[in-house]
Amino acid sequence: MELWGRMLWAFLSGPGRGGRTLGWAFSSWQPQPPLAGLSSATELVSHWTRVFEKRGIPEARESSEYIVAHVLGAKTFQSLRPALWTQPLTSQQLQCIQELSSRRLQRMPVQYVLGEWDFQGLSLRMVPPVFIPRPETEELVEWVLEEVAQKSYAVGSPGSPLILEVGCGSGAISLSLLSQLPQSRVIAVDKGEAAISLTHENAQRLRLQDRIWIIHLDMTSERSWTHLPLGPVDLVVSNPPYVFHQDMEQLAPEIRSYEDPAALDGGEEGMDIITHILALAPQLLKDSGSVFLEVDPRHPELVSSWLQSRPELYLNLVAVRRDFCGRPRFLHIQRSRP
């Protein structure tokens, strides 16, 4: 992902992640008729950049470039053929840019405005309130791929693990792993019906539906996890809700107003779902299986202490990895033999 794309998310994500679903907030602004005298992509980007800046919209130029490029059929403005920068747009294209820009003025995240976003080279459908995958999570996927490349699994060759993703959201992690590990299989669970529906849709779009089992399941409920399809797994991967509850109100309007708080709020210390996953890990994992987690930078020490106080789980924190901003963000926890 381009550097400024990462910067956009660094800004929008704020201190951690979080949100509150308030419907379409900031709805008092009404779109205006298409602007007279503006006809080219370059002019439209400049105009909407000024409008966004005036209204205090974060990453104003990047937002306008994404919208104009999307309407013209490109992922980024820089990837447009130079001839399209100055070519007059049709009235339909102008109207579409107007409508999408009005949504951005309501602080809707760019990913929801466009209805899609790239993750690990995959184009994924995005709809509110399903959690939007961040660039940091791409690094989690890369770490899992590195570890898989170094091991062989029971099915036969390297690259054929059975993976469980807890909290699949849009399916970004599961589908990225499936696409890059052709022999792998994934069980993806989420308690949100919207997330389950979106993961199904993205799996179909990417033609990966034959190797993924998508299950509507609240992992904190009493339902037994011992009856998962295909039995114990090689890997558990999760980007769980990990925002400290007291941090939720400090997050950007894009997050507070549109994304599902259940995918974000991790409780008082951000550990509620993390500890559920780890408590269940001995039941879920094969011998020497691994858990890979994305967490808050304050969590490595908290998780280490929690595991040390529960030796009966036979789980060891074997590695901590930093994200592209240098923060301790990812954990590798391995099951040892009793």
Secondary structure as GFF3:
##gff-version 3
##sequence-region A 1 338
A	DSSP	alpha_helix	3	13	.	.	.	ID=ss1
A	DSSP	alpha_helix	41	54	.	.	.	ID=ss2
A	DSSP	alpha_helix	60	71	.	.	.	ID=ss3
A	DSSP	three_ten_helix	77	79	.	.	.	ID=ss4
A	DSSP	alpha_helix	82	86	.	.	.	ID=ss5
A	DSSP	alpha_helix	91	105	.	.	.	ID=ss6
A	DSSP	alpha_helix	110	114	.	.	.	ID=ss7
A	DSSP	beta_strand	116	119	.	.	.	ID=ss8
A	DSSP	beta_strand	122	125	.	.	.	ID=ss9
A	DSSP	alpha_helix	135	149	.	.	.	ID=ss10
A	DSSP	beta_strand	162	166	.	.	.	ID=ss11
A	DSSP	alpha_helix	172	180	.	.	.	ID=ss12
A	DSSP	beta_strand	185	190	.	.	.	ID=ss13
A	DSSP	alpha_helix	193	205	.	.	.	ID=ss14
A	DSSP	three_ten_helix	209	211	.	.	.	ID=ss15
A	DSSP	beta_strand	212	216	.	.	.	ID=ss16
A	DSSP	beta_strand	233	238	.	.	.	ID=ss17
A	DSSP	three_ten_helix	245	250	.	.	.	ID=ss18
A	DSSP	alpha_helix	253	258	.	.	.	ID=ss19
A	DSSP	three_ten_helix	261	263	.	.	.	ID=ss20
A	DSSP	alpha_helix	272	284	.	.	.	ID=ss21
A	DSSP	beta_strand	285	294	.	.	.	ID=ss22
A	DSSP	alpha_helix	299	308	.	.	.	ID=ss23
A	DSSP	three_ten_helix	311	313	.	.	.	ID=ss24
A	DSSP	beta_strand	315	322	.	.	.	ID=ss25
A	DSSP	beta_strand	328	335	.	.	.	ID=ss26
###
